[in-house]
Amino acid sequence: MGIKLYYTSVTASRTVKSQQGEVRRLLDSKSIQYELIDISAGSELRDDMRSKSGNPAAVPPQLFNEDQYCGDYEMFSEAVEADTVEQFLKLA
């Protein structure tokens, strides 16, 4: 599968939880299939997400097309507002 959404099922942050939910709802509403990768399942997944994004402090949600970094919530949100989600996700 192409699109990967790194998220966490364990967070005390309401902001992270709400951002993750919003990304999922928007992807679902556009019928874009994606794979969920839960970084709380192991620190190696979190480290992998941070390494691939090039940001040692990256927090979910983070979006990738295969191993190509697309961006974080803020960048995704800007793409939604500009109606360029497919380009943002490197689908077009």
C-alpha positions, 0 to 999 in steps of 0.5 A: 500500500502506498500511503502510510499514516504514522500515529499513536494509539497511546497519547495524553495529548488532545491535540495529537489525538484530534489531529490524527482523527482529522487526518483519518476522516479527510483521507476516508472522505476522499477514499484514499487508502492508507496503512496505519502504523502505530508507533506506540507498538514499539520504539523502533517504529517511532525511531523509523518515523523520525528518521524517515521524516528527517526530524528527530523530534517528530510527533504523529501524525506523519504521512508518507507515500511508501518511504517518501516523506509527505509531511506532518499535520500542519502541511497536510492541513495546508494541502487540504485548504489549497485542495492539493491533497493528491499532490501532497501525498505524491499520488498525482 
